[in-house]
Amino acid sequence: MALKVICDQGALADALNTVSAVVASRTPTPVLTCIKLTAENGRLRLAATDGEISLQLDLDRVEVDSDGEALVPADKLTQIVRECSDPTVSLKAEGHALHINAGDSHFKVYGFDPSEAPPLEAFDETSVDCTLNAGTLASMVARSLFAAAVEHTRYAINGVLFDRDGKRLRFVATDGRRLAMASGDCKAETGTKQCIIPGKALSLIRRLVNDPETPVRIAVDDSRITLRFDDPDAPATLGSSLVEGRFPPFEDVIPKDQDKKVVFDRDTLRSAIRRASLLTNEESRSVRMKFEPNKLTLTSHAPEMGEAVVHLELKDYTGETLEIGFNPTYIADALKVIDSQELSFEFKAANKPGLIRCGRDFTYVLMPVNV
């Protein structure tokens, strides 16, 4: 039988937008630029892979008239459905082509034989390592992924370390100049598990979270990680090859002997950093921070541009006077992902790393810069 379904336009557009993020952008293999549609059991499954990362997403806001499959280019299908203004869109496969009807519009998109699509793995119930809710997972990813390296020659730090010890899970990322560690609780047996997850795979997680309470089961084997989002309305399976190599010994990077500490309101510090960084440029991207018992002075200057001075009252600084410089972008990046109002900033010396903490679930190490 040939695929024939009627879909809610908004739900289909959102699902296509999510799944199309997986497809390969440059490849000599055309089917890796496609989305496979499978209608069965009253649902429409959308699936795609770039050869390393795969995503399968089920839609139940559909009316299935006939089970079947189609394999069509992701970009055209996504663009067409997005532009349709009718509340429903019908899809009908005819040979290797897909007919798309919505209101007064009709499109015929040429595709490929669905049997040419690479087979995607089913979720292995027997290899589940841990379970946590989707909101916790998305938060941990947000508080770590931003610090991962991009196309670094040390391939291992292009990914994020998955580090589980018992029921405590940590995601750790570094680009060599900073390190972010996000922690959270999970349901798991005893024992430990470590692997390195590609950043591209983790960047898809936020798109898959509709309800923060949705359980996510994570299965890990020697070469692959698979995450199963048990959302009753839109269940999804995200799979990815693991990054090879050894992650740096991150525990050694986290300072243990900081003797200067200040407690900040997140928004107050964010505003001060933003203002102080207005007169920086690529050549002089640094803000000097002078900590004294009752005040903080932030200064920056760039040749031929000028200088900025921002004063901030400090109520909770403990330690001697210290002057230290940081790349303001690195501080701002951390403040974007901290979801509580209060944080601590700890120091040892002007040439030693600074440390931002937020409770027991977020630790951020950043190297100082010469100013």
C-alpha positions as CSV (number, residue, x, y, z in Angstrom):
1,M,0.0,0.0,0.0
2,A,1.1,3.6,-0.6
3,L,1.4,6.1,2.3
4,K,-1.6,8.4,2.6
5,V,-2.1,10.7,5.7
6,I,-3.8,13.9,6.7
7,C,-1.7,15.9,9.2
8,D,-2.1,19.0,11.4
9,Q,0.0,21.6,9.6
10,G,1.5,23.2,12.7
11,A,2.5,19.9,14.3
12,L,3.9,18.5,11.0
13,A,5.9,21.7,10.4
14,D,7.4,21.6,13.9
15,A,8.3,17.9,13.6
16,L,9.9,18.4,10.2
17,N,11.9,21.4,11.5
18,T,13.3,19.2,14.3
19,V,14.0,16.1,12.3
20,S,15.6,18.0,9.4
21,A,18.3,19.3,11.7
22,V,19.8,15.8,11.7
23,V,20.2,15.4,7.9
24,A,23.6,15.7,6.4
25,S,24.4,19.2,4.9
26,R,27.2,18.0,2.6
27,T,27.3,14.4,1.4
28,P,27.7,12.4,-1.8
29,T,24.9,10.2,-0.6
30,P,21.5,11.8,-1.5
31,V,19.4,9.6,0.9
32,L,21.3,11.2,3.8
33,T,19.6,14.5,2.9
34,C,16.2,13.0,3.2
35,I,13.5,12.3,5.7
36,K,11.8,9.0,5.7
37,L,8.0,9.0,6.4
38,T,6.4,5.9,7.7
39,A,2.7,5.6,8.4
40,E,1.6,2.7,10.6
41,N,-0.4,2.0,13.7
42,G,-2.3,5.3,13.4
43,R,0.9,7.4,13.6
44,L,3.3,9.0,11.2
45,R,7.0,8.5,12.0
46,L,9.6,10.9,10.7
47,A,13.2,9.6,10.6
48,A,16.5,11.0,9.4
49,T,20.2,10.3,9.8
50,D,23.5,11.8,8.7
51,G,25.2,8.5,9.1
52,E,26.3,9.1,12.7
53,I,23.3,10.8,14.4
54,S,19.8,9.6,13.9
55,L,16.4,10.8,15.0
56,Q,13.0,9.2,14.9
57,L,9.9,11.2,15.9
58,D,6.3,10.0,16.0
59,L,3.3,12.2,15.4
60,D,-0.2,11.2,16.5
61,R,-2.0,14.4,15.3
62,V,-2.5,12.6,12.0
63,E,-5.3,10.7,10.2
64,V,-3.8,7.6,8.5
65,D,-5.8,6.5,5.5
66,S,-3.2,4.1,4.2
67,D,0.0,2.7,5.7
68,G,3.2,3.1,3.7
69,E,6.5,4.8,3.3
70,A,8.2,7.7,1.5
71,L,11.7,9.0,1.3
72,V,11.9,12.7,0.3
73,P,14.5,15.5,0.5
74,A,14.2,17.2,3.9
75,D,14.7,20.8,2.8
76,K,11.9,20.9,0.2
77,L,9.4,19.0,2.3
78,T,10.1,21.2,5.3
79,Q,9.9,24.5,3.2
80,I,6.6,23.4,1.6
81,V,4.8,22.4,4.8
82,R,6.1,25.5,6.6
83,E,4.6,27.8,3.9
84,C,1.2,26.1,3.8
85,S,-1.4,28.2,5.6
86,D,-4.2,25.7,5.6
87,P,-4.7,24.0,9.0
88,T,-4.3,20.5,7.5
89,V,-1.9,19.0,5.0
90,S,-2.4,15.8,3.2
91,L,0.5,13.6,2.1
92,K,0.2,10.8,-0.5
93,A,3.0,8.7,-1.9
94,E,3.0,7.7,-5.6
95,G,6.0,5.6,-6.6
96,H,9.0,7.5,-5.4
97,A,7.2,10.9,-5.4
98,L,5.2,12.5,-2.6
99,H,2.1,14.6,-3.3
100,I,1.4,17.4,-0.8
101,N,-1.9,19.1,-0.8
102,A,-3.0,22.0,1.4
103,G,-5.9,24.3,0.6
104,D,-5.5,25.6,-2.9
105,S,-1.9,24.3,-3.3
106,H,-0.5,21.1,-4.6
107,F,3.1,20.0,-4.7
108,K,4.8,16.9,-6.1
109,V,8.2,16.2,-4.7
110,Y,10.5,13.6,-6.2
111,G,12.2,11.3,-3.7
112,F,13.9,7.9,-3.5
113,D,13.0,4.3,-2.9
114,P,12.3,4.1,0.9
115,S,14.3,0.9,1.0
116,E,17.5,2.9,0.3
117,A,17.2,4.7,3.6
118,P,19.8,3.5,6.1
119,P,18.3,1.2,8.7
120,L,17.9,3.0,12.1
121,E,18.3,1.1,15.4
122,A,15.4,0.4,17.7
123,F,15.8,1.4,21.3
124,D,17.5,-1.4,23.2
125,E,15.5,-1.8,26.4
126,T,18.1,-4.2,27.8
127,S,21.0,-1.7,27.8
128,V,19.4,1.3,29.7
129,D,22.0,2.9,31.8
130,C,19.9,5.6,33.5
131,T,16.6,7.5,33.4
132,L,15.9,11.2,34.2
133,N,13.2,13.7,33.3
134,A,13.5,15.7,30.1
135,G,13.6,19.1,31.9
136,T,16.7,18.0,34.0
137,L,18.4,16.6,30.9
138,A,17.8,19.8,28.9
139,S,19.0,22.0,31.7
140,M,22.2,19.9,32.1
141,V,22.9,20.1,28.4
142,A,22.3,23.9,28.3
143,R,24.7,24.4,31.2
144,S,27.6,22.4,29.6
145,L,27.4,22.3,25.8
146,F,28.1,26.0,25.4
147,A,31.7,25.5,26.7
148,A,32.6,22.7,24.3
149,A,35.2,23.2,21.7
150,V,34.3,23.6,18.0
151,E,36.4,21.7,15.5
152,H,39.4,21.5,17.9
153,T,42.3,19.3,16.9
154,R,41.9,17.4,20.2
155,Y,38.8,15.7,18.9
156,A,37.6,14.5,22.3
157,I,36.9,18.0,23.6
158,N,34.6,18.7,20.6
159,G,32.0,16.6,22.6
160,V,30.6,16.6,26.1
161,L,31.6,14.1,28.7
162,F,28.7,11.9,30.1
163,D,29.9,10.9,33.5
164,R,27.6,8.9,35.8
165,D,28.5,7.7,39.2
166,G,25.7,5.9,40.9
167,K,22.6,8.1,40.8
168,R,24.6,11.3,40.2
169,L,25.1,12.4,36.5
170,R,27.5,15.0,35.3
171,F,27.9,16.6,31.9
172,V,31.3,18.2,31.4
173,A,32.6,20.4,28.5
174,T,35.8,22.4,27.9
175,D,37.4,24.2,25.0
176,G,40.8,24.5,26.8
177,R,40.1,28.0,28.1
178,R,37.1,27.3,30.2
179,L,35.2,24.3,31.7
180,A,31.6,23.9,32.5
181,M,30.2,21.0,34.6
182,A,26.5,20.5,35.1
183,S,25.2,17.9,37.6
184,G,21.9,16.3,38.3
185,D,20.2,13.2,39.8
186,C,19.1,10.2,37.8
187,K,17.6,6.8,38.3
188,A,20.3,4.2,37.9
189,E,21.8,1.1,39.4
190,T,25.2,1.3,41.1
191,G,28.4,1.6,39.2
192,T,29.8,4.2,36.8
193,K,29.6,5.0,33.1
194,Q,31.6,7.4,30.9
195,C,31.4,8.4,27.3
196,I,31.8,11.4,25.1
197,I,28.7,12.7,23.2
198,P,29.0,14.8,20.0
199,G,27.8,18.4,20.5
200,K,25.4,18.1,17.4
201,A,23.5,15.3,19.1
202,L,23.1,17.2,22.4
203,S,22.0,20.4,20.6
204,L,18.9,18.5,19.4
205,I,17.7,17.6,22.9
206,R,16.0,21.0,23.6
207,R,13.9,20.6,20.5
208,L,12.6,17.2,21.8
209,V,11.4,18.5,25.2
210,N,7.7,19.3,25.1
211,D,7.0,18.4,28.8
212,P,9.8,18.7,31.3
213,E,8.4,15.8,33.3
214,T,8.7,13.4,30.3
215,P,11.0,10.4,31.3
216,V,14.1,10.0,29.1
217,R,15.8,6.6,29.1
218,I,19.5,6.6,28.1
219,A,21.2,3.5,26.8
220,V,24.9,3.4,26.2
221,D,27.1,0.7,24.6
222,D,30.7,0.7,23.4
223,S,30.2,2.9,20.4
224,R,26.7,4.5,20.6
225,I,24.3,6.3,22.9
226,T,20.6,6.3,22.4
227,L,18.0,8.5,24.2
228,R,14.3,7.5,24.3
229,F,11.9,10.3,25.0
230,D,8.8,8.6,26.4
231,D,6.4,11.5,25.5
232,P,2.9,10.0,25.0
233,D,2.1,12.5,22.3
234,A,5.4,12.6,20.4
235,P,7.7,9.8,21.4
236,A,11.2,10.2,20.0
237,T,14.5,8.2,19.7
238,L,17.8,10.1,19.3
239,G,20.8,8.0,18.6
240,S,24.5,9.0,18.1
241,S,27.9,7.5,17.6
242,L,30.2,8.4,20.5
243,V,33.3,10.6,20.2
244,E,36.5,8.6,20.3
245,G,39.4,9.6,22.5
246,R,40.1,10.4,26.1
247,F,38.5,13.4,27.8
248,P,41.0,15.5,29.8
249,P,41.2,14.8,33.5
250,F,38.7,17.6,34.4
251,E,38.7,17.0,38.2
252,D,42.3,18.3,38.2
253,V,41.3,21.5,36.5
254,I,38.7,22.5,39.2
255,P,40.4,24.7,41.8
256,K,40.2,23.5,45.4
257,D,42.0,26.3,47.3
258,Q,40.2,29.5,46.4
259,D,40.5,32.0,49.3
260,K,38.7,35.0,47.8
261,K,34.9,34.8,47.3
262,V,32.1,37.0,46.4
263,V,28.3,36.4,46.1
264,F,26.6,38.1,43.2
265,D,23.0,38.6,42.1
266,R,23.1,37.1,38.6
267,D,21.3,40.0,36.8
268,T,23.4,42.6,38.5
269,L,26.6,41.0,37.4
270,R,25.3,40.4,33.9
271,S,24.4,44.1,33.5
272,A,27.8,45.2,34.8
273,I,29.7,42.8,32.5
274,R,27.6,43.9,29.5
275,R,28.3,47.6,30.1
276,A,32.0,47.1,30.8
277,S,32.4,45.0,27.6
278,L,30.9,47.8,25.3
279,L,34.4,49.2,24.7
280,T,36.2,46.0,23.9
281,N,37.1,44.6,20.5
282,E,38.6,41.4,19.1
283,E,42.2,42.6,19.8
284,S,41.5,43.6,23.4
285,R,38.6,41.4,24.5
286,S,39.1,41.6,28.2
287,V,37.5,43.3,31.3
288,R,39.7,44.0,34.3
289,M,37.9,43.3,37.6
290,K,39.3,45.0,40.8
291,F,37.8,43.4,43.9
292,E,38.0,45.4,47.2
293,P,36.2,44.8,50.5
294,N,33.1,46.9,49.6
295,K,33.3,47.5,45.9
296,L,34.1,46.1,42.5
297,T,35.4,48.2,39.6
298,L,35.2,46.9,36.1
299,T,37.3,48.6,33.4
300,S,38.0,48.0,29.8
301,H,39.7,49.9,27.0
302,A,40.4,49.5,23.3
303,P,42.8,51.6,21.3
304,E,41.1,54.2,19.2
305,M,37.7,53.4,20.8
306,G,37.9,54.5,24.4
307,E,37.5,53.0,27.8
308,A,34.7,52.0,30.2
309,V,34.5,52.1,34.0
310,V,31.7,50.4,35.9
311,H,31.4,50.5,39.7
312,L,29.5,47.9,41.7
313,E,28.8,47.8,45.4
314,L,29.9,44.5,47.0
315,K,28.3,43.2,50.2
316,D,29.8,39.8,50.4
317,Y,33.4,39.9,49.3
318,T,35.8,38.0,51.5
319,G,39.6,38.2,50.9
320,E,42.3,40.7,50.0
321,T,42.1,43.2,47.2
322,L,42.5,41.4,43.8
323,E,42.8,42.6,40.2
324,I,42.0,40.0,37.6
325,G,41.0,40.0,33.9
326,F,38.6,37.8,32.0
327,N,37.1,37.6,28.6
328,P,33.6,39.1,29.2
329,T,32.0,36.8,26.7
330,Y,33.0,33.8,28.8
331,I,31.4,35.2,31.9
332,A,28.3,36.3,29.9
333,D,27.9,32.8,28.4
334,A,27.7,31.3,31.9
335,L,25.3,33.8,33.2
336,K,22.9,33.0,30.3
337,V,22.5,29.4,31.4
338,I,22.4,29.9,35.2
339,D,18.7,29.6,36.2
340,S,19.0,30.7,39.9
341,Q,19.3,34.3,41.0
342,E,22.4,33.9,43.2
343,L,25.9,32.7,42.3
344,S,29.4,32.7,43.9
345,F,32.6,33.8,42.1
346,E,35.8,32.5,43.7
347,F,39.5,33.4,43.1
348,K,43.0,32.6,44.2
349,A,45.3,35.0,42.3
350,A,45.4,37.2,39.2
351,N,47.1,34.4,37.2
352,K,44.9,31.5,38.5
353,P,41.6,30.3,37.2
354,G,38.3,31.9,38.5
355,L,35.5,29.7,39.6
356,I,31.8,30.3,39.3
357,R,29.5,28.1,41.4
358,C,25.7,27.9,41.5
359,G,24.6,25.5,44.3
360,R,25.9,21.9,43.8
361,D,24.7,21.6,40.2
362,F,26.8,24.0,38.3
363,T,30.6,24.6,38.3
364,Y,32.4,26.8,35.8
365,V,36.1,27.3,35.6
366,L,37.6,30.1,33.4
367,M,41.2,31.1,32.7
368,P,42.1,34.7,33.3
369,V,43.6,36.9,30.6
370,N,46.4,39.4,30.7
371,V,45.2,43.0,30.7
